[in-house]
Amino acid sequence: MKQSTKNKSAAKNTVTDVRDDEKPNIDNESLMISLGDAAQMLGIHRTTAWAIHDRGDFPVPVIKVGGHWRVVRAHLHHFINTGETVTLPFNPVSDSTFTAR
């Protein structure tokens, strides 16, 4: 059975709206970001980040919040600035360039 053109464009608009919500959130001051956004900040592909996470080797803790996996921005900045992996509990050094509000 063939769908009408009107229904196809309505479905297309719905998909586009969902994709707009998935845009990277790396430039604002949110305290947590998605694993995909963390991958972008690290300069790796999101599937690579997921593979590293799945084998337990992601350099910072990845926390499940609701149905989403998130990374604490301060942890990621610490890793990027120092090259040191982060484990919980996290106690950053005082000269860190990132300060959470």
Backbone as numpy.savetxt, mean C-alpha at the origin, in Angstrom:
# Nx Ny Nz CAx CAy CAz Cx Cy Cz
-27.14 -14.05 -25.23 -27.98 -12.88 -25.23 -27.09 -11.64 -25.23
-27.41 -10.67 -26.06 -26.59 -9.49 -26.24 -27.02 -8.38 -25.30
-26.03 -7.72 -24.64 -26.31 -6.60 -23.76 -26.49 -5.34 -24.58
-27.36 -4.45 -24.12 -27.54 -3.20 -24.82 -26.33 -2.30 -24.56
-26.09 -1.34 -25.45 -24.99 -0.41 -25.33 -25.12 0.42 -24.06
-26.36 0.79 -23.73 -26.59 1.59 -22.53 -26.13 0.85 -21.27
-26.45 -0.45 -21.17 -26.03 -1.24 -20.01 -24.52 -1.40 -19.96
-23.88 -1.54 -21.13 -22.43 -1.69 -21.16 -21.75 -0.44 -20.64
-22.22 0.74 -21.05 -21.56 1.95 -20.58 -21.84 2.19 -19.10
-22.99 1.78 -18.60 -23.27 1.92 -17.18 -22.32 1.02 -16.38
-22.11 -0.20 -16.87 -21.18 -1.11 -16.20 -19.76 -0.57 -16.29
-19.40 0.00 -17.42 -18.07 0.56 -17.59 -17.85 1.71 -16.61
-18.84 2.59 -16.44 -18.71 3.70 -15.50 -18.53 3.19 -14.07
-19.21 2.13 -13.72 -19.08 1.56 -12.38 -17.67 1.05 -12.16
-17.11 0.34 -13.13 -15.75 -0.17 -13.01 -14.77 0.99 -12.91
-14.96 2.03 -13.71 -14.08 3.18 -13.67 -14.13 3.85 -12.31
-15.34 3.98 -11.72 -15.46 4.59 -10.41 -14.68 3.81 -9.35
-14.73 2.49 -9.42 -14.00 1.67 -8.45 -12.51 1.87 -8.65
-12.05 1.89 -9.88 -10.63 2.06 -10.15 -10.13 3.41 -9.66
-10.95 4.47 -9.73 -10.53 5.78 -9.24 -10.22 5.71 -7.75
-10.95 4.88 -7.00 -10.72 4.73 -5.56 -9.42 3.99 -5.27
-8.89 3.27 -6.26 -7.70 2.47 -6.04 -6.42 3.20 -6.45
-6.52 4.49 -6.75 -5.32 5.24 -7.13 -4.35 5.27 -5.97
-3.03 5.28 -6.25 -2.05 5.27 -5.17 -2.26 6.42 -4.19
-2.03 6.13 -2.94 -2.26 7.08 -1.86 -0.94 7.39 -1.16
0.11 7.69 -1.96 1.44 7.82 -1.38 1.85 9.26 -1.12
1.12 10.25 -1.60 1.54 11.63 -1.46 0.89 12.36 -0.29
-0.16 11.83 0.28 -0.79 12.54 1.40 -0.19 12.07 2.71
-0.75 12.50 3.81 -0.17 12.21 5.12 -0.86 11.07 5.86
-1.47 10.13 5.15 -2.12 9.02 5.85 -1.07 8.20 6.59
-1.46 7.67 7.73 -0.52 6.91 8.55 -0.28 5.50 8.01
-1.26 4.97 7.28 -1.12 3.63 6.71 -1.41 3.69 5.22
-0.71 2.84 4.48 -0.90 2.76 3.04 -1.06 1.30 2.64
-1.57 1.07 1.45 -1.77 -0.30 0.98 -0.42 -0.93 0.63
-0.42 -2.24 0.55 0.80 -2.95 0.17 1.22 -2.56 -1.24
0.24 -2.33 -2.12 0.56 -1.90 -3.49 1.22 -0.53 -3.52
0.74 0.39 -2.68 1.35 1.72 -2.60 2.75 1.64 -2.00
2.93 0.76 -1.03 4.26 0.55 -0.44 5.21 0.03 -1.51
4.73 -0.87 -2.34 5.55 -1.40 -3.43 6.00 -0.27 -4.36
5.07 0.62 -4.67 5.41 1.75 -5.54 6.49 2.62 -4.90
6.39 2.87 -3.61 7.40 3.67 -2.92 8.75 2.97 -2.91
8.74 1.64 -2.89 9.98 0.87 -2.90 10.53 0.67 -4.31
9.73 1.02 -5.31 10.17 0.88 -6.69 10.08 -0.54 -7.21
9.17 -1.33 -6.64 8.96 -2.70 -7.12 7.51 -2.86 -7.56
7.25 -3.88 -8.35 5.90 -4.13 -8.82 5.06 -4.68 -7.67
3.77 -4.38 -7.69 2.90 -4.82 -6.59 2.84 -6.33 -6.46
2.92 -7.06 -7.58 2.91 -8.53 -7.49 4.18 -9.04 -6.83
5.28 -8.34 -7.04 6.53 -8.70 -6.37 6.39 -8.47 -4.87
5.78 -7.35 -4.49 5.55 -7.06 -3.07 4.69 -8.14 -2.43
3.64 -8.55 -3.13 2.76 -9.60 -2.60 3.53 -10.91 -2.45
4.36 -11.24 -3.42 5.14 -12.48 -3.36 6.10 -12.44 -2.16
6.75 -11.30 -1.95 7.66 -11.15 -0.81 6.88 -11.26 0.50
5.71 -10.63 0.55 4.86 -10.71 1.74 4.41 -12.14 2.00
3.98 -12.83 0.95 3.47 -14.20 1.10 4.53 -15.15 1.65
5.79 -14.92 1.32 6.84 -15.80 1.85 7.40 -15.29 3.19
6.83 -14.18 3.69 7.21 -13.69 5.01 8.47 -12.85 5.05
8.90 -12.30 3.91 10.14 -11.56 3.85 9.97 -10.07 3.61
8.75 -9.54 3.71 8.57 -8.10 3.48 9.31 -7.36 4.58
10.04 -6.29 4.25 10.94 -5.65 5.23 10.26 -4.88 6.35
8.95 -4.68 6.26 8.20 -4.01 7.32 6.94 -4.83 7.60
6.37 -4.69 8.79 5.14 -5.43 9.09 4.00 -5.03 8.16
3.25 -6.03 7.72 2.06 -5.81 6.90 0.88 -6.25 7.77
-0.04 -5.33 8.00 -1.11 -5.53 8.97 -2.45 -5.60 8.25
-3.28 -6.57 8.61 -4.60 -6.66 8.02 -5.56 -5.77 8.80
-6.15 -4.80 8.11 -7.11 -3.88 8.70 -8.42 -4.08 7.96
-9.40 -4.64 8.65 -10.63 -5.00 7.95 -10.30 -6.07 6.93
-10.64 -5.82 5.69 -10.32 -6.76 4.62 -9.13 -6.33 3.79
-8.35 -5.37 4.27 -7.25 -4.81 3.48 -5.92 -4.97 4.21
-4.86 -5.21 3.45 -3.52 -5.30 4.00 -2.88 -3.92 3.93
-2.33 -3.46 5.05 -1.77 -2.11 5.14 -0.36 -2.15 5.72
0.40 -1.09 5.38 1.75 -0.89 5.88 1.76 0.46 6.60
2.38 0.52 7.76 2.51 1.77 8.49 3.57 2.61 7.77
3.18 3.82 7.40 4.06 4.70 6.62 5.40 4.94 7.34
5.38 5.14 8.66 6.61 5.39 9.41 7.57 4.19 9.31
7.02 2.97 9.34 7.86 1.79 9.20 8.54 1.78 7.83
7.77 2.08 6.80 8.31 2.07 5.45 9.38 3.15 5.29
9.12 4.35 5.81 10.11 5.42 5.74 11.38 5.03 6.48
11.24 4.38 7.63 12.42 3.94 8.38 13.24 2.97 7.54
12.59 2.01 6.91 13.30 1.05 6.07 13.97 1.74 4.89
13.26 2.65 4.23 13.82 3.35 3.07 15.04 4.18 3.48
14.95 4.87 4.63 16.02 5.76 5.07 17.24 5.02 5.64
17.01 3.88 6.28 18.11 3.20 6.97 18.50 1.86 6.36
17.58 1.25 5.61 17.84 -0.09 5.09 17.62 -1.18 6.12
17.20 -0.80 7.33 16.94 -1.77 8.39 15.51 -2.27 8.32
15.34 -3.58 8.41 13.99 -4.11 8.44 13.33 -3.72 9.76
12.02 -3.68 9.75 11.26 -3.26 10.93 10.50 -4.45 11.47
10.58 -4.63 12.78 9.78 -5.65 13.44 9.00 -4.97 14.56
7.97 -5.61 15.01 7.16 -5.05 16.10 7.66 -5.57 17.43
7.70 -4.83 18.51 7.36 -3.41 18.58 8.44 -2.57 17.91
8.01 -1.44 17.35 8.88 -0.56 16.58 9.28 0.64 17.43
10.57 0.89 17.54 11.10 2.04 18.28 12.07 2.78 17.37
11.57 3.77 16.63 12.45 4.48 15.69 13.49 5.31 16.43
14.62 5.54 15.76 15.64 6.42 16.33 15.15 7.85 16.26
15.63 8.70 17.13 15.13 10.07 17.23 15.45 10.93 16.02
16.46 10.57 15.22 16.81 11.40 14.07 16.06 11.01 12.80
14.99 10.25 12.92 14.20 9.85 11.77 13.64 11.09 11.06
13.62 11.04 9.74 13.13 12.18 8.96 11.61 12.20 8.87
10.96 11.18 9.37 9.49 11.13 9.31 8.93 11.24 10.71
7.99 12.14 10.88 7.33 12.31 12.17 5.84 12.19 11.97
5.22 11.24 12.65 3.77 11.08 12.57 3.12 12.16 13.42
1.94 12.61 12.96 1.20 13.62 13.72 0.44 13.02 14.84
